[in-house]
Amino acid sequence: PKQILLLNVDQIYYNAFEGIDHLEFVSIPGSVKHILGYAFKDCKNLKRVIIQDGVQGIGYYAFYGCSSLEDIT
């Protein structure tokens, strides 16, 4: 699947990946402390998200409009 790996990132900003249609899988490492609002807004093909231990906060509507989202672990 088409995916991104987040390395050496401590925060995912507002609208950071908004509307990236080819994104299917995201693994968020524990080094990311906060996922801000609308970070993955309208990623319509995003199916799976893995959030590792260490993430302290997920903002409002972080996955808003992710209509294919099946699993968040």
CHARMM-style PDB file with segment names, atoms N, HN, CA, C and O in Angstrom:
ATOM      1  N   PRO     1       0.819  -1.203   0.000  1.00  0.00      PROA
ATOM      2  CA  PRO     1       0.000   0.000   0.000  1.00  0.00      PROA
ATOM      3  C   PRO     1       0.858   1.261   0.000  1.00  0.00      PROA
ATOM      4  O   PRO     1       2.002   1.249   0.456  1.00  0.00      PROA
ATOM      5  N   LYS     2       0.305   2.317  -0.504  1.00  0.00      PROA
ATOM      6  HN  LYS     2      -0.624   2.327  -0.875  1.00  0.00      PROA
ATOM      7  CA  LYS     2       1.010   3.588  -0.508  1.00  0.00      PROA
ATOM      8  C   LYS     2       0.986   4.137   0.908  1.00  0.00      PROA
ATOM      9  O   LYS     2      -0.070   4.235   1.533  1.00  0.00      PROA
ATOM     10  N   GLN     3       2.171   4.498   1.411  1.00  0.00      PROA
ATOM     11  HN  GLN     3       3.029   4.419   0.904  1.00  0.00      PROA
ATOM     12  CA  GLN     3       2.277   4.862   2.813  1.00  0.00      PROA
ATOM     13  C   GLN     3       3.316   5.961   3.018  1.00  0.00      PROA
ATOM     14  O   GLN     3       4.108   6.276   2.129  1.00  0.00      PROA
ATOM     15  N   ILE     4       3.284   6.529   4.219  1.00  0.00      PROA
ATOM     16  HN  ILE     4       2.641   6.273   4.941  1.00  0.00      PROA
ATOM     17  CA  ILE     4       4.326   7.457   4.622  1.00  0.00      PROA
ATOM     18  C   ILE     4       4.887   6.972   5.944  1.00  0.00      PROA
ATOM     19  O   ILE     4       4.188   6.356   6.748  1.00  0.00      PROA
ATOM     20  N   LEU     5       6.128   7.254   6.147  1.00  0.00      PROA
ATOM     21  HN  LEU     5       6.695   7.755   5.494  1.00  0.00      PROA
ATOM     22  CA  LEU     5       6.785   6.968   7.411  1.00  0.00      PROA
ATOM     23  C   LEU     5       7.218   8.288   8.005  1.00  0.00      PROA
ATOM     24  O   LEU     5       7.836   9.109   7.327  1.00  0.00      PROA
ATOM     25  N   LEU     6       6.902   8.490   9.249  1.00  0.00      PROA
ATOM     26  HN  LEU     6       6.401   7.823   9.800  1.00  0.00      PROA
ATOM     27  CA  LEU     6       7.235   9.745   9.904  1.00  0.00      PROA
ATOM     28  C   LEU     6       8.411   9.520  10.834  1.00  0.00      PROA
ATOM     29  O   LEU     6       8.272   8.900  11.888  1.00  0.00      PROA
ATOM     30  N   LEU     7       9.556  10.022  10.442  1.00  0.00      PROA
ATOM     31  HN  LEU     7       9.668  10.525   9.585  1.00  0.00      PROA
ATOM     32  CA  LEU     7      10.762   9.873  11.238  1.00  0.00      PROA
ATOM     33  C   LEU     7      11.242  11.253  11.667  1.00  0.00      PROA
ATOM     34  O   LEU     7      11.175  12.209  10.894  1.00  0.00      PROA
ATOM     35  N   ASN     8      11.720  11.351  12.882  1.00  0.00      PROA
ATOM     36  HN  ASN     8      11.774  10.574  13.509  1.00  0.00      PROA
ATOM     37  CA  ASN     8      12.258  12.610  13.410  1.00  0.00      PROA
ATOM     38  C   ASN     8      11.247  13.751  13.344  1.00  0.00      PROA
ATOM     39  O   ASN     8      11.599  14.893  13.045  1.00  0.00      PROA
ATOM     40  N   VAL     9      10.007  13.431  13.623  1.00  0.00      PROA
ATOM     41  HN  VAL     9       9.721  12.504  13.866  1.00  0.00      PROA
ATOM     42  CA  VAL     9       8.934  14.430  13.648  1.00  0.00      PROA
ATOM     43  C   VAL     9       8.327  14.378  15.042  1.00  0.00      PROA
ATOM     44  O   VAL     9       8.014  13.297  15.540  1.00  0.00      PROA
ATOM     45  N   ASP    10       8.154  15.550  15.684  1.00  0.00      PROA
ATOM     46  HN  ASP    10       8.408  16.428  15.279  1.00  0.00      PROA
ATOM     47  CA  ASP    10       7.577  15.521  17.023  1.00  0.00      PROA
ATOM     48  C   ASP    10       6.130  15.977  17.062  1.00  0.00      PROA
ATOM     49  O   ASP    10       5.472  15.871  18.097  1.00  0.00      PROA
ATOM     50  N   GLN    11       5.628  16.486  15.938  1.00  0.00      PROA
ATOM     51  HN  GLN    11       6.163  16.573  15.097  1.00  0.00      PROA
ATOM     52  CA  GLN    11       4.255  16.959  15.879  1.00  0.00      PROA
ATOM     53  C   GLN    11       3.783  16.934  14.434  1.00  0.00      PROA
ATOM     54  O   GLN    11       4.535  17.272  13.519  1.00  0.00      PROA
ATOM     55  N   ILE    12       2.537  16.532  14.234  1.00  0.00      PROA
ATOM     56  HN  ILE    12       1.926  16.258  14.977  1.00  0.00      PROA
ATOM     57  CA  ILE    12       1.943  16.590  12.898  1.00  0.00      PROA
ATOM     58  C   ILE    12       1.005  17.789  12.901  1.00  0.00      PROA
ATOM     59  O   ILE    12       0.042  17.827  13.667  1.00  0.00      PROA
ATOM     60  N   TYR    13       1.278  18.746  12.067  1.00  0.00      PROA
ATOM     61  HN  TYR    13       2.060  18.715  11.445  1.00  0.00      PROA
ATOM     62  CA  TYR    13       0.584  20.028  12.099  1.00  0.00      PROA
ATOM     63  C   TYR    13      -0.787  19.986  11.441  1.00  0.00      PROA
ATOM     64  O   TYR    13      -1.123  19.048  10.717  1.00  0.00      PROA
ATOM     65  N   TYR    14      -1.576  21.035  11.712  1.00  0.00      PROA
ATOM     66  HN  TYR    14      -1.304  21.796  12.300  1.00  0.00      PROA
ATOM     67  CA  TYR    14      -2.896  21.193  11.118  1.00  0.00      PROA
ATOM     68  C   TYR    14      -2.802  21.037   9.597  1.00  0.00      PROA
ATOM     69  O   TYR    14      -1.930  21.625   8.959  1.00  0.00      PROA
ATOM     70  N   ASN    15      -3.687  20.259   9.040  1.00  0.00      PROA
ATOM     71  HN  ASN    15      -4.395  19.781   9.559  1.00  0.00      PROA
ATOM     72  CA  ASN    15      -3.810  20.081   7.597  1.00  0.00      PROA
ATOM     73  C   ASN    15      -2.526  19.594   6.919  1.00  0.00      PROA
ATOM     74  O   ASN    15      -2.359  19.799   5.717  1.00  0.00      PROA
ATOM     75  N   ALA    16      -1.632  18.964   7.651  1.00  0.00      PROA
ATOM     76  HN  ALA    16      -1.768  18.797   8.628  1.00  0.00      PROA
ATOM     77  CA  ALA    16      -0.327  18.564   7.105  1.00  0.00      PROA
ATOM     78  C   ALA    16      -0.439  17.645   5.888  1.00  0.00      PROA
ATOM     79  O   ALA    16       0.329  17.777   4.935  1.00  0.00      PROA
ATOM     80  N   PHE    17      -1.389  16.723   5.923  1.00  0.00      PROA
ATOM     81  HN  PHE    17      -2.013  16.617   6.697  1.00  0.00      PROA
ATOM     82  CA  PHE    17      -1.522  15.766   4.824  1.00  0.00      PROA
ATOM     83  C   PHE    17      -2.898  15.864   4.168  1.00  0.00      PROA
ATOM     84  O   PHE    17      -3.374  14.899   3.570  1.00  0.00      PROA
ATOM     85  N   GLU    18      -3.519  16.997   4.279  1.00  0.00      PROA
ATOM     86  HN  GLU    18      -3.133  17.781   4.765  1.00  0.00      PROA
ATOM     87  CA  GLU    18      -4.873  17.181   3.768  1.00  0.00      PROA
ATOM     88  C   GLU    18      -4.986  16.836   2.287  1.00  0.00      PROA
ATOM     89  O   GLU    18      -4.215  17.314   1.455  1.00  0.00      PROA
ATOM     90  N   GLY    19      -5.968  15.992   1.982  1.00  0.00      PROA
ATOM     91  HN  GLY    19      -6.595  15.603   2.657  1.00  0.00      PROA
ATOM     92  CA  GLY    19      -6.320  15.699   0.602  1.00  0.00      PROA
ATOM     93  C   GLY    19      -5.336  14.861  -0.184  1.00  0.00      PROA
ATOM     94  O   GLY    19      -5.409  14.836  -1.412  1.00  0.00      PROA
ATOM     95  N   ILE    20      -4.424  14.180   0.470  1.00  0.00      PROA
ATOM     96  HN  ILE    20      -4.364  14.201   1.468  1.00  0.00      PROA
ATOM     97  CA  ILE    20      -3.484  13.317  -0.254  1.00  0.00      PROA
ATOM     98  C   ILE    20      -4.219  12.014  -0.579  1.00  0.00      PROA
ATOM     99  O   ILE    20      -4.317  11.117   0.259  1.00  0.00      PROA
ATOM    100  N   ASP    21      -4.723  11.929  -1.788  1.00  0.00      PROA
ATOM    101  HN  ASP    21      -4.643  12.658  -2.468  1.00  0.00      PROA
ATOM    102  CA  ASP    21      -5.602  10.830  -2.184  1.00  0.00      PROA
ATOM    103  C   ASP    21      -4.908   9.485  -2.318  1.00  0.00      PROA
ATOM    104  O   ASP    21      -5.562   8.452  -2.170  1.00  0.00      PROA
ATOM    105  N   HSD    22      -3.624   9.456  -2.588  1.00  0.00      PROA
ATOM    106  HN  HSD    22      -3.093  10.295  -2.708  1.00  0.00      PROA
ATOM    107  CA  HSD    22      -2.946   8.176  -2.795  1.00  0.00      PROA
ATOM    108  C   HSD    22      -2.477   7.537  -1.492  1.00  0.00      PROA
ATOM    109  O   HSD    22      -1.931   6.434  -1.513  1.00  0.00      PROA
ATOM    110  N   LEU    23      -2.677   8.205  -0.365  1.00  0.00      PROA
ATOM    111  HN  LEU    23      -3.121   9.101  -0.348  1.00  0.00      PROA
ATOM    112  CA  LEU    23      -2.243   7.688   0.926  1.00  0.00      PROA
ATOM    113  C   LEU    23      -3.195   6.604   1.423  1.00  0.00      PROA
ATOM    114  O   LEU    23      -4.396   6.843   1.544  1.00  0.00      PROA
ATOM    115  N   GLU    24      -2.660   5.397   1.714  1.00  0.00      PROA
ATOM    116  HN  GLU    24      -1.684   5.203   1.616  1.00  0.00      PROA
ATOM    117  CA  GLU    24      -3.479   4.274   2.164  1.00  0.00      PROA
ATOM    118  C   GLU    24      -3.146   3.821   3.580  1.00  0.00      PROA
ATOM    119  O   GLU    24      -4.008   3.268   4.263  1.00  0.00      PROA
ATOM    120  N   PHE    25      -1.911   4.044   4.037  1.00  0.00      PROA
ATOM    121  HN  PHE    25      -1.211   4.493   3.482  1.00  0.00      PROA
ATOM    122  CA  PHE    25      -1.455   3.546   5.333  1.00  0.00      PROA
ATOM    123  C   PHE    25      -0.512   4.551   5.977  1.00  0.00      PROA
ATOM    124  O   PHE    25       0.359   5.114   5.313  1.00  0.00      PROA
ATOM    125  N   VAL    26      -0.695   4.773   7.298  1.00  0.00      PROA
ATOM    126  HN  VAL    26      -1.402   4.316   7.837  1.00  0.00      PROA
ATOM    127  CA  VAL    26       0.183   5.669   8.037  1.00  0.00      PROA
ATOM    128  C   VAL    26       0.594   4.981   9.323  1.00  0.00      PROA
ATOM    129  O   VAL    26      -0.248   4.440  10.040  1.00  0.00      PROA
ATOM    130  N   SER    27       1.888   5.001   9.619  1.00  0.00      PROA
ATOM    131  HN  SER    27       2.572   5.441   9.036  1.00  0.00      PROA
ATOM    132  CA  SER    27       2.411   4.539  10.898  1.00  0.00      PROA
ATOM    133  C   SER    27       3.011   5.740  11.607  1.00  0.00      PROA
ATOM    134  O   SER    27       3.954   6.360  11.114  1.00  0.00      PROA
ATOM    135  N   ILE    28       2.455   6.064  12.772  1.00  0.00      PROA
ATOM    136  HN  ILE    28       1.689   5.561  13.173  1.00  0.00      PROA
ATOM    137  CA  ILE    28       2.893   7.235  13.511  1.00  0.00      PROA
ATOM    138  C   ILE    28       3.708   6.764  14.712  1.00  0.00      PROA
ATOM    139  O   ILE    28       3.167   6.130  15.618  1.00  0.00      PROA
ATOM    140  N   PRO    29       5.005   7.071  14.724  1.00  0.00      PROA
ATOM    141  CA  PRO    29       5.867   6.597  15.812  1.00  0.00      PROA
ATOM    142  C   PRO    29       5.610   7.357  17.110  1.00  0.00      PROA
ATOM    143  O   PRO    29       5.029   8.443  17.108  1.00  0.00      PROA
ATOM    144  N   GLY    30       6.052   6.766  18.213  1.00  0.00      PROA
ATOM    145  HN  GLY    30       6.524   5.884  18.214  1.00  0.00      PROA
ATOM    146  CA  GLY    30       5.890   7.384  19.515  1.00  0.00      PROA
ATOM    147  C   GLY    30       6.635   8.684  19.690  1.00  0.00      PROA
ATOM    148  O   GLY    30       6.365   9.425  20.635  1.00  0.00      PROA
ATOM    149  N   SER    31       7.566   8.982  18.806  1.00  0.00      PROA
ATOM    150  HN  SER    31       7.786   8.380  18.038  1.00  0.00      PROA
ATOM    151  CA  SER    31       8.292  10.261  18.879  1.00  0.00      PROA
ATOM    152  C   SER    31       7.392  11.438  18.520  1.00  0.00      PROA
ATOM    153  O   SER    31       7.698  12.582  18.856  1.00  0.00      PROA
ATOM    154  N   VAL    32       6.281  11.159  17.836  1.00  0.00      PROA
ATOM    155  HN  VAL    32       6.032  10.230  17.562  1.00  0.00      PROA
ATOM    156  CA  VAL    32       5.291  12.196  17.531  1.00  0.00      PROA
ATOM    157  C   VAL    32       4.433  12.369  18.777  1.00  0.00      PROA
ATOM    158  O   VAL    32       3.740  11.436  19.186  1.00  0.00      PROA
ATOM    159  N   LYS    33       4.471  13.535  19.376  1.00  0.00      PROA
ATOM    160  HN  LYS    33       5.034  14.292  19.044  1.00  0.00      PROA
ATOM    161  CA  LYS    33       3.733  13.762  20.618  1.00  0.00      PROA
ATOM    162  C   LYS    33       2.299  14.216  20.374  1.00  0.00      PROA
ATOM    163  O   LYS    33       1.411  13.899  21.165  1.00  0.00      PROA
ATOM    164  N   HSD    34       2.060  14.954  19.291  1.00  0.00      PROA
ATOM    165  HN  HSD    34       2.782  15.212  18.649  1.00  0.00      PROA
ATOM    166  CA  HSD    34       0.724  15.489  19.040  1.00  0.00      PROA
ATOM    167  C   HSD    34       0.377  15.405  17.554  1.00  0.00      PROA
ATOM    168  O   HSD    34       1.203  15.691  16.687  1.00  0.00      PROA
ATOM    169  N   ILE    35      -0.857  15.009  17.290  1.00  0.00      PROA
ATOM    170  HN  ILE    35      -1.527  14.777  17.994  1.00  0.00      PROA
ATOM    171  CA  ILE    35      -1.427  15.041  15.945  1.00  0.00      PROA
ATOM    172  C   ILE    35      -2.491  16.128  16.005  1.00  0.00      PROA
ATOM    173  O   ILE    35      -3.512  15.959  16.671  1.00  0.00      PROA
ATOM    174  N   LEU    36      -2.265  17.225  15.327  1.00  0.00      PROA
ATOM    175  HN  LEU    36      -1.436  17.363  14.786  1.00  0.00      PROA
ATOM    176  CA  LEU    36      -3.170  18.363  15.440  1.00  0.00      PROA
ATOM    177  C   LEU    36      -4.401  18.195  14.545  1.00  0.00      PROA
ATOM    178  O   LEU    36      -4.440  17.324  13.676  1.00  0.00      PROA
ATOM    179  N   GLY    37      -5.391  19.034  14.773  1.00  0.00      PROA
ATOM    180  HN  GLY    37      -5.360  19.742  15.479  1.00  0.00      PROA
ATOM    181  CA  GLY    37      -6.666  18.958  14.067  1.00  0.00      PROA
ATOM    182  C   GLY    37      -6.535  18.960  12.556  1.00  0.00      PROA
ATOM    183  O   GLY    37      -5.696  19.655  11.983  1.00  0.00      PROA
ATOM    184  N   TYR    38      -7.377  18.175  11.934  1.00  0.00      PROA
ATOM    185  HN  TYR    38      -8.059  17.611  12.399  1.00  0.00      PROA
ATOM    186  CA  TYR    38      -7.454  18.077  10.476  1.00  0.00      PROA
ATOM    187  C   TYR    38      -6.154  17.636   9.813  1.00  0.00      PROA
ATOM    188  O   TYR    38      -5.965  17.871   8.619  1.00  0.00      PROA
ATOM    189  N   ALA    39      -5.261  17.003  10.558  1.00  0.00      PROA
ATOM    190  HN  ALA    39      -5.415  16.812  11.527  1.00  0.00      PROA
ATOM    191  CA  ALA    39      -3.943  16.616  10.036  1.00  0.00      PROA
ATOM    192  C   ALA    39      -4.050  15.744   8.779  1.00  0.00      PROA
ATOM    193  O   ALA    39      -3.252  15.886   7.852  1.00  0.00      PROA
ATOM    194  N   PHE    40      -5.030  14.851   8.752  1.00  0.00      PROA
ATOM    195  HN  PHE    40      -5.678  14.736   9.505  1.00  0.00      PROA
ATOM    196  CA  PHE    40      -5.193  13.947   7.614  1.00  0.00      PROA
ATOM    197  C   PHE    40      -6.540  14.173   6.929  1.00  0.00      PROA
ATOM    198  O   PHE    40      -7.099  13.250   6.337  1.00  0.00      PROA
ATOM    199  N   LYS    41      -7.049  15.375   7.007  1.00  0.00      PROA
ATOM    200  HN  LYS    41      -6.594  16.125   7.487  1.00  0.00      PROA
ATOM    201  CA  LYS    41      -8.361  15.715   6.454  1.00  0.00      PROA
ATOM    202  C   LYS    41      -8.484  15.313   4.982  1.00  0.00      PROA
ATOM    203  O   LYS    41      -7.614  15.596   4.159  1.00  0.00      PROA
ATOM    204  N   ASP    42      -9.592  14.647   4.689  1.00  0.00      PROA
ATOM    205  HN  ASP    42     -10.299  14.417   5.358  1.00  0.00      PROA
ATOM    206  CA  ASP    42      -9.950  14.280   3.311  1.00  0.00      PROA
ATOM    207  C   ASP    42      -8.930  13.392   2.605  1.00  0.00      PROA
ATOM    208  O   ASP    42      -8.799  13.454   1.382  1.00  0.00      PROA
ATOM    209  N   CYS    43      -8.215  12.576   3.351  1.00  0.00      PROA
ATOM    210  HN  CYS    43      -8.322  12.525   4.344  1.00  0.00      PROA
ATOM    211  CA  CYS    43      -7.373  11.535   2.740  1.00  0.00      PROA
ATOM    212  C   CYS    43      -8.316  10.357   2.461  1.00  0.00      PROA
ATOM    213  O   CYS    43      -8.385   9.401   3.234  1.00  0.00      PROA
ATOM    214  N   LYS    44      -9.014  10.447   1.376  1.00  0.00      PROA
ATOM    215  HN  LYS    44      -8.958  11.223   0.748  1.00  0.00      PROA
ATOM    216  CA  LYS    44     -10.146   9.560   1.093  1.00  0.00      PROA
ATOM    217  C   LYS    44      -9.781   8.090   0.913  1.00  0.00      PROA
ATOM    218  O   LYS    44     -10.652   7.233   1.062  1.00  0.00      PROA
ATOM    219  N   ASN    45      -8.544   7.770   0.604  1.00  0.00      PROA
ATOM    220  HN  ASN    45      -7.836   8.466   0.483  1.00  0.00      PROA
ATOM    221  CA  ASN    45      -8.136   6.378   0.433  1.00  0.00      PROA
ATOM    222  C   ASN    45      -7.367   5.822   1.628  1.00  0.00      PROA
ATOM    223  O   ASN    45      -6.887   4.689   1.580  1.00  0.00      PROA
ATOM    224  N   LEU    46      -7.246   6.605   2.695  1.00  0.00      PROA
ATOM    225  HN  LEU    46      -7.637   7.525   2.734  1.00  0.00      PROA
ATOM    226  CA  LEU    46      -6.558   6.149   3.894  1.00  0.00      PROA
ATOM    227  C   LEU    46      -7.386   5.050   4.554  1.00  0.00      PROA
ATOM    228  O   LEU    46      -8.529   5.273   4.955  1.00  0.00      PROA
ATOM    229  N   LYS    47      -6.791   3.859   4.662  1.00  0.00      PROA
ATOM    230  HN  LYS    47      -5.862   3.679   4.337  1.00  0.00      PROA
ATOM    231  CA  LYS    47      -7.503   2.694   5.194  1.00  0.00      PROA
ATOM    232  C   LYS    47      -7.046   2.290   6.581  1.00  0.00      PROA
ATOM    233  O   LYS    47      -7.848   1.801   7.376  1.00  0.00      PROA
ATOM    234  N   ARG    48      -5.761   2.486   6.888  1.00  0.00      PROA
ATOM    235  HN  ARG    48      -5.109   2.883   6.242  1.00  0.00      PROA
ATOM    236  CA  ARG    48      -5.225   1.974   8.145  1.00  0.00      PROA
ATOM    237  C   ARG    48      -4.232   2.958   8.749  1.00  0.00      PROA
ATOM    238  O   ARG    48      -3.397   3.536   8.053  1.00  0.00      PROA
ATOM    239  N   VAL    49      -4.346   3.135  10.075  1.00  0.00      PROA
ATOM    240  HN  VAL    49      -5.025   2.666  10.640  1.00  0.00      PROA
ATOM    241  CA  VAL    49      -3.451   4.010  10.813  1.00  0.00      PROA
ATOM    242  C   VAL    49      -2.962   3.255  12.043  1.00  0.00      PROA
ATOM    243  O   VAL    49      -3.759   2.679  12.783  1.00  0.00      PROA
ATOM    244  N   ILE    50      -1.656   3.261  12.256  1.00  0.00      PROA
ATOM    245  HN  ILE    50      -1.009   3.729  11.654  1.00  0.00      PROA
ATOM    246  CA  ILE    50      -1.077   2.703  13.475  1.00  0.00      PROA
ATOM    247  C   ILE    50      -0.466   3.863  14.251  1.00  0.00      PROA
ATOM    248  O   ILE    50       0.376   4.597  13.735  1.00  0.00      PROA
ATOM    249  N   ILE    51      -0.902   4.018  15.495  1.00  0.00      PROA
ATOM    250  HN  ILE    51      -1.587   3.422  15.915  1.00  0.00      PROA
ATOM    251  CA  ILE    51      -0.377   5.065  16.364  1.00  0.00      PROA
ATOM    252  C   ILE    51       0.369   4.379  17.499  1.00  0.00      PROA
ATOM    253  O   ILE    51      -0.233   3.673  18.308  1.00  0.00      PROA
ATOM    254  N   GLN    52       1.662   4.585  17.556  1.00  0.00      PROA
ATOM    255  HN  GLN    52       2.151   5.159  16.899  1.00  0.00      PROA
ATOM    256  CA  GLN    52       2.505   3.929  18.560  1.00  0.00      PROA
ATOM    257  C   GLN    52       2.360   4.602  19.931  1.00  0.00      PROA
ATOM    258  O   GLN    52       1.938   5.754  20.030  1.00  0.00      PROA
ATOM    259  N   ASP    53       2.715   3.863  20.974  1.00  0.00      PROA
ATOM    260  HN  ASP    53       3.058   2.927  20.893  1.00  0.00      PROA
ATOM    261  CA  ASP    53       2.760   4.431  22.320  1.00  0.00      PROA
ATOM    262  C   ASP    53       3.678   5.640  22.333  1.00  0.00      PROA
ATOM    263  O   ASP    53       4.722   5.640  21.681  1.00  0.00      PROA
ATOM    264  N   GLY    54       3.298   6.652  23.062  1.00  0.00      PROA
ATOM    265  HN  GLY    54       2.450   6.652  23.591  1.00  0.00      PROA
ATOM    266  CA  GLY    54       4.092   7.869  23.159  1.00  0.00      PROA
ATOM    267  C   GLY    54       3.337   9.073  22.616  1.00  0.00      PROA
ATOM    268  O   GLY    54       3.616  10.205  23.010  1.00  0.00      PROA
ATOM    269  N   VAL    55       2.380   8.844  21.713  1.00  0.00      PROA
ATOM    270  HN  VAL    55       2.153   7.924  21.392  1.00  0.00      PROA
ATOM    271  CA  VAL    55       1.559   9.935  21.204  1.00  0.00      PROA
ATOM    272  C   VAL    55       0.664  10.395  22.355  1.00  0.00      PROA
ATOM    273  O   VAL    55      -0.047   9.587  22.953  1.00  0.00      PROA
ATOM    274  N   GLN    56       0.700  11.693  22.665  1.00  0.00      PROA
ATOM    275  HN  GLN    56       1.277  12.350  22.180  1.00  0.00      PROA
ATOM    276  CA  GLN    56       0.002  12.216  23.837  1.00  0.00      PROA
ATOM    277  C   GLN    56      -1.337  12.857  23.513  1.00  0.00      PROA
ATOM    278  O   GLN    56      -2.197  12.959  24.387  1.00  0.00      PROA
ATOM    279  N   GLY    57      -1.529  13.287  22.279  1.00  0.00      PROA
ATOM    280  HN  GLY    57      -0.831  13.204  21.568  1.00  0.00      PROA
ATOM    281  CA  GLY    57      -2.783  13.946  21.952  1.00  0.00      PROA
ATOM    282  C   GLY    57      -3.112  13.883  20.477  1.00  0.00      PROA
ATOM    283  O   GLY    57      -2.238  13.940  19.613  1.00  0.00      PROA
ATOM    284  N   ILE    58      -4.416  13.762  20.217  1.00  0.00      PROA
ATOM    285  HN  ILE    58      -5.127  13.716  20.919  1.00  0.00      PROA
ATOM    286  CA  ILE    58      -4.928  13.771  18.844  1.00  0.00      PROA
ATOM    287  C   ILE    58      -5.969  14.875  18.778  1.00  0.00      PROA
ATOM    288  O   ILE    58      -6.947  14.859  19.525  1.00  0.00      PROA
ATOM    289  N   GLY    59      -5.759  15.826  17.890  1.00  0.00      PROA
ATOM    290  HN  GLY    59      -4.964  15.838  17.283  1.00  0.00      PROA
ATOM    291  CA  GLY    59      -6.642  16.983  17.783  1.00  0.00      PROA
ATOM    292  C   GLY    59      -7.996  16.647  17.181  1.00  0.00      PROA
ATOM    293  O   GLY    59      -8.196  15.595  16.576  1.00  0.00      PROA
ATOM    294  N   TYR    60      -8.914  17.581  17.372  1.00  0.00      PROA
ATOM    295  HN  TYR    60      -8.751  18.436  17.864  1.00  0.00      PROA
ATOM    296  CA  TYR    60     -10.250  17.437  16.818  1.00  0.00      PROA
ATOM    297  C   TYR    60     -10.188  17.216  15.308  1.00  0.00      PROA
ATOM    298  O   TYR    60      -9.430  17.877  14.598  1.00  0.00      PROA
ATOM    299  N   TYR    61     -10.998  16.278  14.837  1.00  0.00      PROA
ATOM    300  HN  TYR    61     -11.614  15.741  15.414  1.00  0.00      PROA
ATOM    301  CA  TYR    61     -11.162  16.023  13.411  1.00  0.00      PROA
ATOM    302  C   TYR    61      -9.862  15.679  12.686  1.00  0.00      PROA
ATOM    303  O   TYR    61      -9.727  15.960  11.496  1.00  0.00      PROA
ATOM    304  N   ALA    62      -8.917  15.080  13.384  1.00  0.00      PROA
ATOM    305  HN  ALA    62      -9.027  14.851  14.351  1.00  0.00      PROA
ATOM    306  CA  ALA    62      -7.625  14.741  12.779  1.00  0.00      PROA
ATOM    307  C   ALA    62      -7.794  13.873  11.537  1.00  0.00      PROA
ATOM    308  O   ALA    62      -6.998  13.964  10.603  1.00  0.00      PROA
ATOM    309  N   PHE    63      -8.831  13.030  11.522  1.00  0.00      PROA
ATOM    310  HN  PHE    63      -9.479  12.956  12.280  1.00  0.00      PROA
ATOM    311  CA  PHE    63      -9.066  12.130  10.388  1.00  0.00      PROA
ATOM    312  C   PHE    63     -10.407  12.436   9.704  1.00  0.00      PROA
ATOM    313  O   PHE    63     -11.044  11.542   9.146  1.00  0.00      PROA
ATOM    314  N   TYR    64     -10.814  13.673   9.753  1.00  0.00      PROA
ATOM    315  HN  TYR    64     -10.297  14.399  10.206  1.00  0.00      PROA
ATOM    316  CA  TYR    64     -12.080  14.108   9.160  1.00  0.00      PROA
ATOM    317  C   TYR    64     -12.088  13.852   7.649  1.00  0.00      PROA
ATOM    318  O   TYR    64     -11.142  14.200   6.943  1.00  0.00      PROA
ATOM    319  N   GLY    65     -13.159  13.243   7.176  1.00  0.00      PROA
ATOM    320  HN  GLY    65     -13.928  12.960   7.749  1.00  0.00      PROA
ATOM    321  CA  GLY    65     -13.308  13.011   5.738  1.00  0.00      PROA
ATOM    322  C   GLY    65     -12.528  11.827   5.217  1.00  0.00      PROA
ATOM    323  O   GLY    65     -12.443  11.633   4.004  1.00  0.00      PROA
ATOM    324  N   CYS    66     -11.954  11.026   6.106  1.00  0.00      PROA
ATOM    325  HN  CYS    66     -12.023  11.184   7.091  1.00  0.00      PROA
ATOM    326  CA  CYS    66     -11.225   9.812   5.684  1.00  0.00      PROA
ATOM    327  C   CYS    66     -12.255   8.686   5.536  1.00  0.00      PROA
ATOM    328  O   CYS    66     -12.371   7.814   6.397  1.00  0.00      PROA
ATOM    329  N   SER    67     -12.978   8.726   4.455  1.00  0.00      PROA
ATOM    330  HN  SER    67     -12.883   9.435   3.755  1.00  0.00      PROA
ATOM    331  CA  SER    67     -14.141   7.857   4.267  1.00  0.00      PROA
ATOM    332  C   SER    67     -13.813   6.379   4.080  1.00  0.00      PROA
ATOM    333  O   SER    67     -14.711   5.543   4.181  1.00  0.00      PROA
ATOM    334  N   SER    68     -12.566   6.033   3.812  1.00  0.00      PROA
ATOM    335  HN  SER    68     -11.836   6.712   3.730  1.00  0.00      PROA
ATOM    336  CA  SER    68     -12.188   4.622   3.641  1.00  0.00      PROA
ATOM    337  C   SER    68     -11.522   4.045   4.886  1.00  0.00      PROA
ATOM    338  O   SER    68     -11.124   2.880   4.888  1.00  0.00      PROA
ATOM    339  N   LEU    69     -11.395   4.840   5.938  1.00  0.00      PROA
ATOM    340  HN  LEU    69     -11.717   5.787   5.936  1.00  0.00      PROA
ATOM    341  CA  LEU    69     -10.689   4.405   7.131  1.00  0.00      PROA
ATOM    342  C   LEU    69     -11.395   3.215   7.784  1.00  0.00      PROA
ATOM    343  O   LEU    69     -12.560   3.296   8.172  1.00  0.00      PROA
ATOM    344  N   GLU    70     -10.652   2.103   7.894  1.00  0.00      PROA
ATOM    345  HN  GLU    70      -9.705   2.037   7.579  1.00  0.00      PROA
ATOM    346  CA  GLU    70     -11.196   0.871   8.452  1.00  0.00      PROA
ATOM    347  C   GLU    70     -10.614   0.528   9.811  1.00  0.00      PROA
ATOM    348  O   GLU    70     -11.282  -0.116  10.620  1.00  0.00      PROA
ATOM    349  N   ASP    71      -9.372   0.947  10.082  1.00  0.00      PROA
ATOM    350  HN  ASP    71      -8.829   1.470   9.425  1.00  0.00      PROA
ATOM    351  CA  ASP    71      -8.697   0.498  11.286  1.00  0.00      PROA
ATOM    352  C   ASP    71      -7.719   1.533  11.799  1.00  0.00      PROA
ATOM    353  O   ASP    71      -6.867   2.028  11.060  1.00  0.00      PROA
ATOM    354  N   ILE    72      -7.857   1.859  13.098  1.00  0.00      PROA
ATOM    355  HN  ILE    72      -8.549   1.457  13.698  1.00  0.00      PROA
ATOM    356  CA  ILE    72      -6.861   2.672  13.792  1.00  0.00      PROA
ATOM    357  C   ILE    72      -6.419   1.851  14.992  1.00  0.00      PROA
ATOM    358  O   ILE    72      -7.227   1.487  15.846  1.00  0.00      PROA
ATOM    359  N   THR    73      -5.124   1.565  15.043  1.00  0.00      PROA
ATOM    360  HN  THR    73      -4.468   1.860  14.349  1.00  0.00      PROA
ATOM    361  CA  THR    73      -4.572   0.777  16.130  1.00  0.00      PROA
ATOM    362  C   THR    73      -3.663   1.646  16.959  1.00  0.00      PROA
ATOM    363  OT1 THR    73      -3.086   1.176  17.940  1.00  0.00      PROA
TER     364      THR     73
END
